Amino acid sequence: MELRTLGNTDIRVSPVALGCWPIAGMTSPGANDEDSLATIRACFELGINHLDTAFMYGRAGESERLIARALGPRRHEMVIATKGGLHWGPDGNMAHDGSPETLRRECEESLGRLQTDRVDLLYLHAPDANVPIAESAGALKRLMDEGKTRAVGVSNFSVAQLEAFAAECPLAAFQPPYNMLRRQIEADTLPWCREHGVAVLVYWPLLKGLLAGKLGRDHVFAETDSRRKYTMFHGEHWQKNLDLIDKLRVIAEAAGHTVAELVINWTINQPGVTSTLCGAKRPDQIRETAAGTGWQLSKDQMTQIDRALAERGTPDAEAPV
Ligand SMILES: NC(=O)c1ccc[n+]([C@@H]2O[C@H](COP(=O)([O-])OP(=O)(O)OC[C@H]3O[C@@H](n4cnc5c(N)ncnc54)[C@H](OP(=O)(O)O)[C@@H]3O)[C@@H](O)[C@H]2O)c1
């Protein structure tokens, strides 16, 4: 697989990366250690060299622990990104803490779970309204200066927040949500990153599986499936989204590809997108998304996709956040 440069660093990442949230098992029904280890190890044979995880992926960092188990002595072959600044509070809900002390402690814990001296990329998972961005940025810069990470990134930021952060710490990467149905970044943060040489690694490229094209109209989401809570998996929105998938399937099949392959190919070829963080809990899933690379949609196919997206219309604010 081709490799792309991560912002103004000498780090190179594949345009399809493995998103390691599903293997944490918190919202993916049926995830198990055996499949998770096999999914991570499949990256070697597929040419995927980038793994995306976080301190809070799993109640006790299960995602980071599984990565360490899967890689063993081959850790140096992977560009590992983790994130700090979000954790599970005592009430079981997600909580923000971007204070310098917490970012340092979480980084140390992540390094321990990953069984490595340094990660390649350390993100602030999300801005903390109670901590000035300059303080969080300063803390991450110190961790980079100490060699605990090779580069620093941020996630879920606005342009103003990106600017405030970059004023205090060299910013290599930005991680926003982005896919065919959720394109807000094209208006502001994506152009800002292009102008400032910041890599953009997008999450939810498959919209939590919707754009993988495998879910039928009569699909019933399990009690533990996080997709239940999003309106885009229900009622009229669900039917409109599946109408779109039907149209994408016709274009994909004519091109000799699956819907997931087409969607990933479209996404990695959007100007300014460096890599797509593709979640998977089984090897066959990451194999299929990896097959979205190494070929090019024609101009005509891109036009047909644009038409199908225009007919779908822009979803309201119902996309998962
Ligand atoms: N920075 C942030 O705040 C943030 C937030 C969210 C995610 N992320 C990162 O982005 C990554 C991607 O997000 P995500 O994992 O939530 O969603 P995603 O990549 O949009 O979708 C992943 C889900 O799609 C399904 N899937 C994947 N490949 C498939 C295939 N070939 N065929 C059928 N189904 C397939 C699987 O679900 P099922 O098998 O259950 O159907 C999988 O769990 C995460 O893993 C994480 O690393 C970051």
The ligand as a MOL file (V3000), in Angstrom:
LIG
                    3D

  0  0  0     0  0            999 V3000
M  V30 BEGIN CTAB
M  V30 COUNTS 48 52 0 0 0
M  V30 BEGIN ATOM
M  V30 1 N -11.2280 10.8000 17.7410 0
M  V30 2 C -12.4370 10.4050 18.0450 0
M  V30 3 O -13.1690 11.0480 18.8100 0
M  V30 4 C -12.9320 9.1330 17.4310 0
M  V30 5 C -14.2940 8.8080 17.5120 0
M  V30 6 C -14.7280 7.6230 16.9200 0
M  V30 7 C -13.8080 6.8040 16.2580 0
M  V30 8 N -12.4820 7.1250 16.2220 0 CHG=1
M  V30 9 C -11.4900 6.2500 15.5220 0
M  V30 10 O -11.9640 5.9850 14.2260 0
M  V30 11 C -12.1070 4.5890 14.0340 0
M  V30 12 C -13.2980 4.3250 13.1300 0
M  V30 13 O -14.5130 4.5370 13.8060 0
M  V30 14 P -15.5140 3.3150 14.1030 0
M  V30 15 O -14.6820 2.1170 14.3140 0
M  V30 16 O -16.4060 3.7540 15.1990 0 CHG=-1
M  V30 17 O -16.4270 3.3070 12.7990 0
M  V30 18 P -16.2430 2.9750 11.2350 0
M  V30 19 O -14.8480 2.7210 10.8220 0
M  V30 20 O -17.0150 4.0050 10.5020 0
M  V30 21 O -17.0730 1.6010 11.1630 0
M  V30 22 C -16.5280 0.4500 11.7240 0
M  V30 23 C -17.5930 -0.6180 11.8040 0
M  V30 24 O -18.0770 -0.8800 10.5070 0
M  V30 25 C -18.3010 -2.2760 10.3600 0
M  V30 26 N -17.4240 -2.7240 9.2800 0
M  V30 27 C -16.1380 -2.4250 9.0560 0
M  V30 28 N -15.6700 -3.0090 7.9300 0
M  V30 29 C -16.7080 -3.6890 7.4410 0
M  V30 30 C -16.8670 -4.5100 6.3130 0
M  V30 31 N -15.8670 -4.6880 5.4420 0
M  V30 32 N -18.0780 -5.0830 6.1240 0
M  V30 33 C -19.0830 -4.8660 6.9840 0
M  V30 34 N -18.9990 -4.1020 8.0820 0
M  V30 35 C -17.8150 -3.5270 8.2930 0
M  V30 36 C -17.9580 -2.9470 11.6730 0
M  V30 37 O -19.1410 -2.9780 12.4900 0
M  V30 38 P -19.9470 -4.3240 12.7910 0
M  V30 39 O -19.0800 -5.4970 12.5340 0
M  V30 40 O -20.3200 -4.1970 14.2390 0
M  V30 41 O -21.1480 -4.2380 11.8900 0
M  V30 42 C -16.9950 -1.9350 12.2730 0
M  V30 43 O -16.9650 -1.9860 13.6710 0
M  V30 44 C -12.2520 4.0190 15.4490 0
M  V30 45 O -11.9830 2.6390 15.4960 0
M  V30 46 C -11.2830 4.8910 16.1860 0
M  V30 47 O -9.9580 4.4400 15.9890 0
M  V30 48 C -12.0520 8.2840 16.7770 0
M  V30 END ATOM
M  V30 BEGIN BOND
M  V30 1 1 1 2
M  V30 2 2 2 3
M  V30 3 1 2 4
M  V30 4 1 4 5
M  V30 5 2 4 48
M  V30 6 2 5 6
M  V30 7 1 6 7
M  V30 8 2 7 8
M  V30 9 1 8 9
M  V30 10 1 8 48
M  V30 11 1 9 10
M  V30 12 1 9 46
M  V30 13 1 10 11
M  V30 14 1 11 12
M  V30 15 1 11 44
M  V30 16 1 12 13
M  V30 17 1 13 14
M  V30 18 2 14 15
M  V30 19 1 14 16
M  V30 20 1 14 17
M  V30 21 1 17 18
M  V30 22 2 18 19
M  V30 23 1 18 20
M  V30 24 1 18 21
M  V30 25 1 21 22
M  V30 26 1 22 23
M  V30 27 1 23 24
M  V30 28 1 23 42
M  V30 29 1 24 25
M  V30 30 1 25 26
M  V30 31 1 25 36
M  V30 32 1 26 27
M  V30 33 1 26 35
M  V30 34 2 27 28
M  V30 35 1 28 29
M  V30 36 1 29 30
M  V30 37 2 29 35
M  V30 38 1 30 31
M  V30 39 2 30 32
M  V30 40 1 32 33
M  V30 41 2 33 34
M  V30 42 1 34 35
M  V30 43 1 36 37
M  V30 44 1 36 42
M  V30 45 1 37 38
M  V30 46 2 38 39
M  V30 47 1 38 40
M  V30 48 1 38 41
M  V30 49 1 42 43
M  V30 50 1 44 45
M  V30 51 1 44 46
M  V30 52 1 46 47
M  V30 END BOND
M  V30 END CTAB
M  END
